[in-house]
Amino acid sequence: MKKVVLITTMMSLLMTGCNQYASANVAFNDTKDHWAEAAINAAVTSDYVDGYEDGSFKPDQNVSRAEFIKLVVTAMKLTVPQAKDGEDWYTPYVTAAKEKNIHRAEDFTSGDLNTQISRLEMSLISLRATREDMRQEGVLMDNDSVMFNATKTGLIQGLSKGELGQDKPTTRAQSVTIIERILKLNKGDTLPVDKIALGNAEIALRGTNFETAYGLRQAVTLPIEHDLNKDIKMKIKEIIFFDSSDKESPYWDLLANGVRYDQKSLDNSYYFAYKVEFTTETTRDYHLLVTDNFKMVGWPSVTSDSSRRALVVGSNQVGSKEGYLIFALTKDGTDYQRTALRNSAYTINQKDVLLFSNE
């Protein structure tokens, strides 16, 4: 019996890389100048994670679901039941997380607790660890809402160009960074927010980034479908708002070698980029210039050499085609510009559709 208990204990130590020497010295041979060095040192000092016997921390090693749950439970100092003979090393920690409703059995739809935890799964557990309302029985949140709320509170920041990476695995460095943020939020601190990642999360959730980029809610529910003319249907999937001061926007490359219809500079401007899909069922004897049928009130159109643009629907096109339509407005501070921005709308079939809500 003692042998079984010893094996279980050793597995627990191995899964967390436990090493009292590393914990005492907080100095690893692979974390100097690492982006998460400060978070790693704080986590080790707080004694909820350790390094390895070879003096490493392995910051870029992926973490399993069980390992992440143990880290959260240990960092939050939750009560962990006594381990039972023969059970998996992580069972007491999973039990503790379930008792606080930080983790639920239905959180993982495939794999098991030894599977690498995704950024989405990490975000869900982290949200529950910081929000009492989400720990209530019966409270559910869809995946896009999880990522939006996790980025909005600062728990999650983006990868390259604000990429959310919901399905990507989580590393040891990322794990302790998130847990340090959990502890700060639970103390009442405010976290910095990655605005680009939050905009991407809002687009995934609502189809626009209006609240993140401009502070206003959308007035149109996306996706929305229109008849562009008698032959072609147009579905608007996303509407992205950005401006020339934000060169880090992942949508800035849509303007590569761009030209405004009014020949003005692309700098010092606001932009709307519409992600659209055209569907045609039969060939026609004409080409259709989309911006002749679809316009923005007071906003000149922009062309570019981007392979993702959509300006003309060809006569021989049958099926679906996706691309972007872009419109610009100069930031000149005039009453006309402010009114045109606040009352932004697109026009199709002689009907104006407002973009921003007045509420």
Salt bridges, closest charged atoms under 4 A:
ASP54 OD2 - LYS58 NZ 3.46
ASP60 OD1 - HIS34 NE2 3.22
ASP107 OD2 - HIS103 ND1 3.07
ASP107 OD1 - ARG128 NH2 2.91
GLU121 OE2 - ARG65 NH2 2.77
ASP133 OD2 - ARG131 NH2 2.81
GLU163 OE2 - LYS168 NZ 3.07
GLU202 OE2 - ARG206 NH1 3.45
GLU211 OE2 - LYS152 NZ 3.63
GLU211 OE1 - ARG206 NH1 2.59
GLU211 OE1 - ARG217 NE 3.78
ASP227 OD1 - LYS233 NZ 2.76
ASP231 OD2 - LYS230 NZ 3.26
ASP243 OD1 - LYS331 NZ 3.63
ASP253 OD1 - ARG308 NH2 2.91
ASP262 OD2 - ARG260 NH2 2.84
GLU277 OE2 - LYS237 NZ 3.42
GLU322 OE1 - LYS237 NZ 2.64
GLU322 OE2 - LYS275 NZ 3.91
ASP335 OD1 - ARG338 NH2 2.46
